Amino acid sequence: MRKLRVASVQFEHASNDKEANLGKVRGFVQQAAEQGVELILFPECCITGYWHLRKLSREQVAALAEPVFDGPSSQALAELSSRHGMTVGAGLVEITDDGTMYNTYVVAMPNGDMQRHRKIHAFVSEHIASGSEYTVFDTPHGWRIGVLICYDNNIGENVRLTALKGTQILLAPHQTGGCDSPDPETMGLVDKAKWENRHSDPAAIEEEFRGTKGRGWLMRWLPTRAHDNGVFLLFSNGVGVDDDEIRTGNAMILDPYGRIIIETWKAGDVMVVADLDDALLENNTGKRWIKTRRPELYEPLTIPTGVEQDTRTVRFDKKGV
């Protein structure tokens, strides 16, 4: 039996203020180190900010973006990882030498290795391209990690392909919950006044976070991703003000049976910690189901049906989610 102590963080980022956001990352890494955490997960685009990106010009997004690995934020994560012997993951906007920009998640490991995942279903800005590769890698802790960012996890094929590449722990950084939608069955805006009054009336905002705008929506699909693929799943999310919406947090860690090991619905910056037991990876339901796949029947999955659209079009369609 082998165990890994992991942490998932929710925090309220400041749009365009990378130093303030990295300050929160440093604080949580220090707390995690004091608790013996070996892997810590922070939200999507938590270093640069997220939802405000949709309002920025190309020049403004580029000014906020950084090279990955050699850029200052990546190097800050690498330094934290090395100092604390901890694998650290956090999100930002990446810019490449040719000016292409991505919604990217950087994972720094204590042996000096770094990995990145470029969001496959990027939509927040017309100036941010979608990635086209799956990201699965080994860590010095002896576990195999996969990364999918927010909307990537909504598409079951993405999670299955990541699992087929040997993922044991799926990192799922998000900025979700409390989203405006014309679909009355999907999330909905959180009353900003309830967030502003969270200290005097915590029950009101926690009811929103636990309800259909937050946890209730997640419970319709998120445990399935872990269960059906036999992987641990670490869900990290923004919380609080994200431009003109209120993110619902709900940081949680799930086991390969889709059971929640630990979670929070607190209205604030919170870290949840759990020990993962690799014995649960052996012969669980999802792993057994994967063994019974019949790939010869699945060719139609690779053939366009004619209804496909890019994620940005679907996400901002008045009739969509």
Secondary structure, 3 states (H helix, E strand, C coil): CCEEEEEEEEECCCCCCHHHHHHHHHHHHHHHHHCCCCEEECCCCCCCCCHHHHHCCHHHHHHHCECCCCCHHHHHHHHHHHHHCCEEEEEEEEECCCCCEEEEEEEECCCCCEEEEECCCCCCCCCCECCCCCEEEECCCCCEEEECCHHHHHCHHHHHHHHHCCCCEEEEECCCCCCCCCCCCCCCCCCHHHHHCCCCCHHHHHHHHHCCCCHHHHCCCHHHHHHHHCCEEEEECEEEEECCEEEECCCEEECCCCCEEEECCCCCCEEEEEEEEHHHHCCCHHHHHHHCCCHHHCHHHHCCCCCCCCHHHHHCCCCCC
